[in-house]
């Protein structure tokens, strides 16, 4: 079977088709076990692109097949003090379950890397769940790995404090 043609593009938060796609795909992710298994609120779905548009350091990449949204990557520019250059943190990587295994995440992440290089970024960062072996494998194929400054100090850990 031939793989379907995948359109990958940087989203325009003011484009109604892109805005709706961002909310739709993020909701699909939220309902997946890897996203916590709980849908996002209707308000979040409707307001997400509007709020992202207010943040000049945010950008998103969408994937479409036959006009239907099938993937999303949300990113935020940060800053590396050690390199004195911007970086891109990849916050969400989503491919709708029916379209997994087609290389869509790799195509979207290649677009993210292209945008990051255009912005003069020194690196890409992301977080991945320990149990998500498939995603880890995909990220490793693209050159991602655990982060550590000194092996004697171990790997960096991602922590949070809810407010």
C-alpha positions as YAML, in Angstrom:
chain: A
units: angstrom
residues:
- id: 1
  name: UNK
  ca: [0.00, 0.00, 0.00]
- id: 2
  name: UNK
  ca: [1.29, 3.45, -0.93]
- id: 3
  name: UNK
  ca: [1.79, 5.94, 1.89]
- id: 4
  name: UNK
  ca: [-0.59, 8.90, 1.75]
- id: 5
  name: UNK
  ca: [0.80, 12.32, 0.87]
- id: 6
  name: UNK
  ca: [1.48, 14.31, 4.03]
- id: 7
  name: UNK
  ca: [1.42, 18.11, 4.01]
- id: 8
  name: UNK
  ca: [3.60, 19.56, 6.80]
- id: 9
  name: UNK
  ca: [3.58, 23.29, 7.46]
- id: 10
  name: UNK
  ca: [4.15, 25.95, 10.08]
- id: 11
  name: UNK
  ca: [0.73, 26.87, 11.45]
- id: 12
  name: UNK
  ca: [-0.69, 30.35, 11.21]
- id: 13
  name: UNK
  ca: [-2.51, 30.97, 14.48]
- id: 14
  name: UNK
  ca: [-4.86, 33.42, 12.75]
- id: 15
  name: UNK
  ca: [-5.88, 30.91, 10.05]
- id: 16
  name: UNK
  ca: [-9.21, 29.41, 11.22]
- id: 17
  name: UNK
  ca: [-8.41, 26.01, 9.66]
- id: 18
  name: UNK
  ca: [-5.06, 25.86, 11.45]
- id: 19
  name: UNK
  ca: [-6.53, 27.15, 14.73]
- id: 20
  name: UNK
  ca: [-9.23, 24.48, 14.70]
- id: 21
  name: UNK
  ca: [-6.69, 21.79, 13.78]
- id: 22
  name: UNK
  ca: [-4.45, 22.73, 16.71]
- id: 23
  name: UNK
  ca: [-7.31, 22.36, 19.20]
- id: 24
  name: UNK
  ca: [-8.57, 19.16, 17.58]
- id: 25
  name: UNK
  ca: [-5.22, 17.35, 17.45]
- id: 26
  name: UNK
  ca: [-4.20, 18.45, 20.96]
- id: 27
  name: UNK
  ca: [-7.53, 17.14, 22.26]
- id: 28
  name: UNK
  ca: [-6.90, 13.79, 20.55]
- id: 29
  name: UNK
  ca: [-3.52, 13.68, 22.32]
- id: 30
  name: UNK
  ca: [-5.05, 14.58, 25.68]
- id: 31
  name: UNK
  ca: [-7.53, 11.71, 25.35]
- id: 32
  name: UNK
  ca: [-4.72, 9.22, 24.56]
- id: 33
  name: UNK
  ca: [-3.05, 7.36, 27.44]
- id: 34
  name: UNK
  ca: [0.22, 9.20, 26.66]
- id: 35
  name: UNK
  ca: [-1.61, 12.51, 27.10]
- id: 36
  name: UNK
  ca: [-3.31, 11.63, 30.37]
- id: 37
  name: UNK
  ca: [-6.56, 10.14, 29.02]
- id: 38
  name: UNK
  ca: [-8.72, 13.22, 29.71]
- id: 39
  name: UNK
  ca: [-9.99, 15.61, 27.03]
- id: 40
  name: UNK
  ca: [-9.06, 19.28, 27.19]
- id: 41
  name: UNK
  ca: [-11.86, 21.75, 27.87]
- id: 42
  name: UNK
  ca: [-13.89, 23.21, 25.02]
- id: 43
  name: UNK
  ca: [-12.59, 26.63, 26.08]
- id: 44
  name: UNK
  ca: [-8.98, 25.47, 25.76]
- id: 45
  name: UNK
  ca: [-9.72, 23.99, 22.34]
- id: 46
  name: UNK
  ca: [-11.24, 27.26, 21.15]
- id: 47
  name: UNK
  ca: [-8.73, 29.63, 22.77]
- id: 48
  name: UNK
  ca: [-5.44, 27.77, 22.28]
- id: 49
  name: UNK
  ca: [-4.43, 29.29, 18.93]
- id: 50
  name: UNK
  ca: [-5.51, 32.76, 20.14]
- id: 51
  name: UNK
  ca: [-3.32, 32.44, 23.23]
- id: 52
  name: UNK
  ca: [-0.39, 30.98, 21.29]
- id: 53
  name: UNK
  ca: [-0.60, 33.90, 18.85]
- id: 54
  name: UNK
  ca: [0.01, 36.29, 21.77]
- id: 55
  name: UNK
  ca: [3.39, 34.66, 22.37]
- id: 56
  name: UNK
  ca: [6.00, 35.63, 19.79]
- id: 57
  name: UNK
  ca: [8.25, 32.81, 21.02]
- id: 58
  name: UNK
  ca: [5.63, 30.13, 20.19]
- id: 59
  name: UNK
  ca: [5.18, 28.28, 16.92]
- id: 60
  name: UNK
  ca: [3.37, 25.14, 15.84]
- id: 61
  name: UNK
  ca: [3.78, 22.67, 13.01]
- id: 62
  name: UNK
  ca: [0.79, 20.81, 11.59]
- id: 63
  name: UNK
  ca: [0.48, 17.72, 9.40]
- id: 64
  name: UNK
  ca: [-2.49, 17.12, 7.12]
- id: 65
  name: UNK
  ca: [-3.52, 14.15, 4.97]
- id: 66
  name: UNK
  ca: [-6.21, 14.83, 2.38]
- id: 67
  name: UNK
  ca: [-7.04, 18.09, 4.15]
- id: 68
  name: UNK
  ca: [-7.56, 16.45, 7.55]
- id: 69
  name: UNK
  ca: [-5.30, 17.30, 10.51]
- id: 70
  name: UNK
  ca: [-3.29, 14.26, 11.64]
- id: 71
  name: UNK
  ca: [-0.33, 15.72, 13.55]
- id: 72
  name: UNK
  ca: [0.83, 18.65, 15.66]
- id: 73
  name: UNK
  ca: [4.04, 19.87, 17.26]
- id: 74
  name: UNK
  ca: [3.87, 22.87, 19.63]
- id: 75
  name: UNK
  ca: [7.16, 24.66, 20.28]
- id: 76
  name: UNK
  ca: [8.47, 27.50, 22.41]
- id: 77
  name: UNK
  ca: [11.68, 29.40, 21.95]
- id: 78
  name: UNK
  ca: [13.87, 29.55, 25.03]
- id: 79
  name: UNK
  ca: [17.43, 30.67, 25.60]
- id: 80
  name: UNK
  ca: [20.65, 28.81, 26.31]
- id: 81
  name: UNK
  ca: [22.79, 30.88, 28.66]
- id: 82
  name: UNK
  ca: [25.80, 28.60, 28.09]
- id: 83
  name: UNK
  ca: [25.63, 29.06, 24.31]
- id: 84
  name: UNK
  ca: [24.19, 32.61, 24.47]
- id: 85
  name: UNK
  ca: [21.75, 31.60, 21.72]
- id: 86
  name: UNK
  ca: [18.08, 30.74, 21.44]
- id: 87
  name: UNK
  ca: [16.85, 27.16, 21.65]
- id: 88
  name: UNK
  ca: [13.54, 25.52, 20.80]
- id: 89
  name: UNK
  ca: [11.67, 23.43, 23.33]
- id: 90
  name: UNK
  ca: [9.36, 20.96, 21.66]
- id: 91
  name: UNK
  ca: [6.41, 20.86, 24.01]
- id: 92
  name: UNK
  ca: [3.87, 18.56, 22.30]
- id: 93
  name: UNK
  ca: [4.43, 15.98, 19.58]
- id: 94
  name: UNK
  ca: [1.17, 14.41, 18.47]
- id: 95
  name: UNK
  ca: [0.18, 12.04, 15.68]
- id: 96
  name: UNK
  ca: [-3.42, 10.84, 15.75]
- id: 97
  name: UNK
  ca: [-3.39, 7.11, 16.52]
- id: 98
  name: UNK
  ca: [-4.84, 5.97, 13.17]
- id: 99
  name: UNK
  ca: [-1.92, 7.65, 11.37]
- id: 100
  name: UNK
  ca: [1.00, 6.49, 13.50]
- id: 101
  name: UNK
  ca: [3.80, 4.53, 11.87]
- id: 102
  name: UNK
  ca: [3.80, 6.60, 8.67]
- id: 103
  name: UNK
  ca: [6.78, 8.79, 9.62]
- id: 104
  name: UNK
  ca: [4.60, 11.85, 10.24]
- id: 105
  name: UNK
  ca: [6.33, 12.82, 13.50]
- id: 106
  name: UNK
  ca: [9.71, 12.68, 11.77]
- id: 107
  name: UNK
  ca: [8.47, 14.97, 8.97]
- id: 108
  name: UNK
  ca: [7.05, 17.44, 11.50]
- id: 109
  name: UNK
  ca: [10.22, 17.40, 13.61]
- id: 110
  name: UNK
  ca: [12.31, 18.01, 10.48]
- id: 111
  name: UNK
  ca: [10.19, 21.13, 9.88]
- id: 112
  name: UNK
  ca: [10.73, 22.19, 13.50]
- id: 113
  name: UNK
  ca: [14.49, 21.78, 13.03]
- id: 114
  name: UNK
  ca: [14.35, 23.85, 9.83]
- id: 115
  name: UNK
  ca: [12.54, 26.68, 11.68]
- id: 116
  name: UNK
  ca: [14.96, 26.46, 14.63]
- id: 117
  name: UNK
  ca: [17.96, 26.70, 12.29]
- id: 118
  name: UNK
  ca: [16.39, 29.73, 10.57]
- id: 119
  name: UNK
  ca: [16.04, 31.36, 14.01]
- id: 120
  name: UNK
  ca: [19.71, 30.70, 14.82]
- id: 121
  name: UNK
  ca: [18.93, 28.23, 17.60]
- id: 122
  name: UNK
  ca: [21.68, 26.14, 19.16]
- id: 123
  name: UNK
  ca: [19.55, 23.10, 20.05]
- id: 124
  name: UNK
  ca: [16.17, 21.43, 20.30]
- id: 125
  name: UNK
  ca: [14.89, 20.08, 23.61]
- id: 126
  name: UNK
  ca: [11.92, 17.87, 24.44]
- id: 127
  name: UNK
  ca: [10.55, 15.65, 27.15]
- id: 128
  name: UNK
  ca: [9.34, 12.08, 26.67]
- id: 129
  name: UNK
  ca: [7.69, 9.62, 29.04]
- id: 130
  name: UNK
  ca: [9.90, 6.74, 30.21]
- id: 131
  name: UNK
  ca: [7.29, 4.24, 29.05]
- id: 132
  name: UNK
  ca: [6.92, 5.69, 25.56]
- id: 133
  name: UNK
  ca: [9.49, 3.48, 23.84]
- id: 134
  name: UNK
  ca: [8.10, 4.17, 20.35]
- id: 135
  name: UNK
  ca: [8.56, 7.93, 20.71]
- id: 136
  name: UNK
  ca: [12.01, 7.47, 22.22]
- id: 137
  name: UNK
  ca: [13.03, 5.38, 19.23]
- id: 138
  name: UNK
  ca: [11.72, 8.00, 16.82]
- id: 139
  name: UNK
  ca: [13.55, 10.79, 18.66]
- id: 140
  name: UNK
  ca: [16.81, 8.82, 18.75]
- id: 141
  name: UNK
  ca: [16.59, 8.34, 14.95]
- id: 142
  name: UNK
  ca: [16.59, 12.13, 14.66]
- id: 143
  name: UNK
  ca: [19.61, 12.55, 16.94]
- id: 144
  name: UNK
  ca: [17.95, 13.27, 20.29]
- id: 145
  name: UNK
  ca: [19.39, 11.72, 23.45]
- id: 146
  name: UNK
  ca: [19.42, 12.09, 27.22]
- id: 147
  name: UNK
  ca: [20.90, 15.32, 28.48]
- id: 148
  name: UNK
  ca: [23.83, 15.43, 30.86]
- id: 149
  name: UNK
  ca: [26.74, 17.79, 31.43]
- id: 150
  name: UNK
  ca: [28.89, 15.37, 33.41]
- id: 151
  name: UNK
  ca: [28.16, 11.62, 33.42]
- id: 152
  name: UNK
  ca: [29.21, 11.48, 37.09]
- id: 153
  name: UNK
  ca: [26.27, 13.79, 37.91]
- id: 154
  name: UNK
  ca: [23.76, 11.73, 35.92]
- id: 155
  name: UNK
  ca: [21.04, 12.70, 33.48]
- id: 156
  name: UNK
  ca: [18.95, 15.83, 33.69]
- id: 157
  name: UNK
  ca: [15.45, 15.29, 35.06]
- id: 158
  name: UNK
  ca: [12.32, 17.21, 34.10]
- id: 159
  name: UNK
  ca: [10.33, 18.25, 37.19]
- id: 160
  name: UNK
  ca: [7.21, 20.31, 37.71]
- id: 161
  name: UNK
  ca: [5.30, 22.13, 40.44]
- id: 162
  name: UNK
  ca: [1.63, 22.76, 39.72]
- id: 163
  name: UNK
  ca: [0.37, 26.25, 40.49]
...
